Amino acid sequence: MTVSGITTFGRQPDSEDVTAEAAEPAEAARAPRVEGFPSDYVALDLETTGFYPNSCAITEIGAVRVRDRRIVDRFQRLVNPLKPIPAQVVRLTGITDDMVSGLDPIDQVLPEFTAWLAQGADGADGGTDGGIAAIEPLIGHNIKFDLSFIDYNCRQVLGEPFSCLDYDTMQISRAMFPEQRRHRLLDLIQRFGIADNEEHRALSDAIQTQQCFEWMHKYADRHAGHSGFRGVDWKATPAKGNKAILHRQIVLY
């Protein structure tokens, strides 16, 4: 379960951080901020019936819109996959055939979601005219997986590929903490003190991903130039099969 009452960065500051900030408020205020981490974005997560978008289906979409590093809006829909949900997926997510029976399939839900993404332009409903694009950067954990399903279904349902700039909390964690062996969402939320368990539900996982992203953003701001790395750079890598999806990856130096 997601822990309630946590701070913006998923945990109360430890005593060392509190002492340092109390002792040197002026220095903390003048601390440089690492460039490249967006403050406005959408954190996204999907649940699916399997690993392959051409043979499996989306069962849930969850997303949160973030402004100035704080959640201001949410999107959550269960999706009828029009096929039985495998038993192992039911055990993992708790989403059953009965829960999605009679609900809208992706043909109806995907236009809702892309229209919600389009509202990112100053809150205006831009619809999906002029291409299917995420106006704001997208954040996800192993987001290549989620985007493969979004892109495939945009092509099938809406007749156009998807485009976006994205950031992957798994890639950021691997770059910032190479000494750690595992970088699953569960590993991050436990390591950062955000929660004890991952729910494997789209909205809660999107929220936990957002919390992990902000925790690492704060960590980079605090430690760049002082311990472990001097600073960061970013590179953009096009997605395989769709150059309009750009994976923005962090590089430490």
N, C-alpha and C positions, 0 to 999 in steps of 0.2 A: 504494500500500500504506500502511496505517496505520503510522506510525512507532512503534516500540516504545521503552520506556524513557523516555517523556516524563513531565513532571511532571503534577500534577493539572490544571493550567491549560494544558497543551499545549506548554510550552516552559520552559527554564531561565530564571530571572529574569535580566534584563539587568544590566549592571554598575551602571547608574544606580540601579536599584531596590535592588540589594544594598547599595550604598553608603548610600543614604538610610535603609534599614532598620537598618543597622549603626550609623549615626550618631545616629539618633533612635528608639531602640527604644520609649521611653516614649510618644512622640507617635504612633508607628505603632500601638501597642496601644490608644491612646485614640481612634483614627480612627473616625469615625461609619460605620455600616454602612447601606447603602441598603436601605430597606424594600421588600418586595414580591417579591423573588426567592425562590422556594421552595428549601429545602434538601433536601426529600424529594419525589421525583417519579419519573415514568417518561418516558424519552426513547424516541421511537417513529420508525420508518421503514418504508415499504412499497416493494416493487417491484411493478409492474403491467404489463399488456399494452398500456396506452394511457392516455389522459387522462380518460375518461368512465366513471364507475362503473356506469352503466346499460347500457353496451355493452362494457366491458372488464373484466378480471378481475385479482385479486391473484395474484401469483406467489411472493411471499415476505413474511413478517412478521418484523421484528426489533425488539427492545426491550430496554432495560436499566432495572432498578429502582435508584434512587439513594436512599441514606440519608446524611444529614449531608454531602451533596455528593460522596459516593463510591459507585461502582457496587458493589452487593451481590448482584445476581441478573440473569440474562439469559434472554431468550426468543428462539428462532429456529426458524422452520419454512418450508420450501419448500412451495408450494401448487400442486396440479394445477389449472390454469385451465380444463381441459376444452375447450380450443380451442388451435389453433396459436399459438405465440408469434411475433410479427412479427420479421422479420430484423433490423430496426433496433434492436429491444429486446434481441435476443440479442447483438448487437454491443456494446451499451451495458452490459448487466449480466452477460453471460456465462452467463445461465440459459437452458438449451436445453430443447426438448421431451423429449429423452431423460432429462434430469435430473429432470423432474417427472412423467414417465409412471409410472403405478402408485402415485403418492403420493396422500394424501388431498386431496379438494377443499375449498373454503372451508366447506362445510357441516359438515365434521368439525373443521377447524382453528380456525374462529372461536370455537366454544364453549370450546376449550382456551385460546385467548388471553384471552377475557373472564373465564374462571375464574382465569387467572394474574393478570390485573389486579385481581381481587377479593381476591387474597391480600395486597394492600397494607395491609389493616387488621390491623396487628400480626402479619402473617404468617399470619393465619387464612384458611382457604379459605372464602370467603363465597359461592362459586357465583355464579349470575346471578339468583337469586330477588329479587323486588322491583324489577325494572328493570335495564337494562343501563347501568351507569355505571362510569366510572373513578373509583375512590376517591381516588386521588392526582392532582395536576395532571399533564397530559401536555405534554411538550416536543417540538417537531419543527421541521424547517426547511421553510418553506412548508407548515405543518401543516394548513392548510385542505384541501389536496389529499388528504393521507392520511386525514383525518377524513371527507371526503366518501365515500371507499371504505368505511371502517369503518361509518359510519352507514347507508349504502345496504345493505350486506350484513347488518348487524344487523336491519334491517327485513325483508329478504328471507328470511334464514335463521332468525332468532330471533323474528321477529314484533314487535319493539319497536325504537324509535329509540335511538340512543346518546346519552349525556350525559356531559359533562366540562367542566373548566376547563383551558384550554390556553395555552401561551406559544409564540410563534413566533420562532426565532432570526433569521429573515430580517427580520421587522419590527423586532426589537430592534436589529439591525445598521444598518438604514436610519435609525432614529431617532438612534442614538449616533454614527454615522459618515456624515452626509449628504454629506460631500465625496467619498465613494467612489462610483464609477459603478456597480459591480456588487456584488451581495450573494448570489451563489450559494453553496452549501455549499463548493464548490471554492475560491471567492474567500476565504471566511472562514478555512478551514483553512490556506491559504497565507499569508494576511495575519497570522494569529495564530501562525504557526510551528508548527502542529500536525502537518501532513503535507504532502507534495508533491502527492499525488493522491487523488481520491475514487474509491472502489472501485465505487460504484453497486450495492452489496449491502446488504441491509436492516440486518443487525446492525452491520456496520462503519460504515455511515452513521449509525446511531443513536448509536454510541459517539462518533463525531466530532461529532455534533450536541451531545451532552452536554458534550464538551470545549469547544466553542465557547460554549455557554451559561455554563459556569463561568468561562471566560476573560472574557466580558463582565461577568459578575457581579463578578468581582474588579476589573476595570477601573472599573466604576461605583463600587465601594466606595472605590477609591483616588483617583479624580479628581473625584467630585461635590463641588461647593463650592470647587474649586481651579482647574479649567481647563475651559472649554468650556460647562459648565452648573452651575447651583447645586444642583440636585437632580432627583428624578424623581417622577412621579406615574403612576398606572395607571388605565386605563379598561377596562371590560368591554363587548364588542360581541357580541351574539348572532349565531350563524352563520345564513347565509341558508338558510331552509327548516327550521331546527331551533333554536328558542330555548333548548333545553336544553344546547347546546354554546356555551360562552362563551369568546370569544377575549380574553384579557387582554393589552392592548397598553400598551407603555411610552410615556410622554410626558415629554420633558425640558423643564425650565424654568430 
